[in-house]
């Protein structure tokens, strides 16, 4: 009978673990967009350096053979402390024997998706903390806000690449970025042919998405709050990779383990994520709060 003891369960366990890892990799949005460092063995925290920007004002004209006043190079340490993020599921033998579903495979997908969603949720919440802003509560997204975000990141000398991370409504909603790239309004009682904003409008119509715009790579996450303060506003943001730091555990970011509980006639699956997140450099991000109601 299926999963009635450790030896017969072993075949399914590897599949559950494998499915969980694959699901995690396929659903994680933010991990590639932030600066990632792994803890050293024996430590549960990672320090990221926030360098103070030197400007042209720090450079002085000098006369030959004269002493130049030294300028201090300063940095601040931003510490991400790693903690556990856990989800567990118990699958009984009776469920496995009596179900036509692929319980083993579905358990892996569910666990991987849940932990990946939690990682994205933790990271996108930091987007609300950037002190630089574009748009505001009650204001619909405009292309000027995208270019304004670019201006602020460039003024801060933030390194490329730049990412624009939006909620689903900020992408596909009636006040989202897709709606800015086409116009199919009705004048009087006569509909006019749809007009598109060049190649980006055509991309939006043919694929339903735009991979880049105004120098940003565009991403979306369903973990972004779309009702900030119960006001119907979505908490998108623009950032350079150095704006947010992610510290991961010394033994890796994600682990799935299982144990046989013969008293329950069941198998326990436990998925754990090991990470801590921190805003590293405030000027390397822009909070893009827009109305999506």
Secondary structure, DSSP 8 states (H G I E B T S, - for coil): -TTSSHHHHHHHHHHHHHHHHHHHHHH--SGGGSEEEE--TT--EEEEEEE----GGG-----TT---------EEEEEEE-EEEEEEEEEEHHHHHH-SS-HHHHHHHHHHHHHHHHHHHHHHHGGGG-S-EEE-TT----HHHHHHHHHHHHHTT--S-EEEEE-HHHHHSTTSTGGGGEE--EETTEE---EE-HHHHHHHHHHSS-SEETTEEEEE-TTS-SSGGGSSEEEEEEEEGGGEEEEEBTTBSEEEEEEEETTTTEEEEEEEEEEEEEE--GGGEEEEEEE--
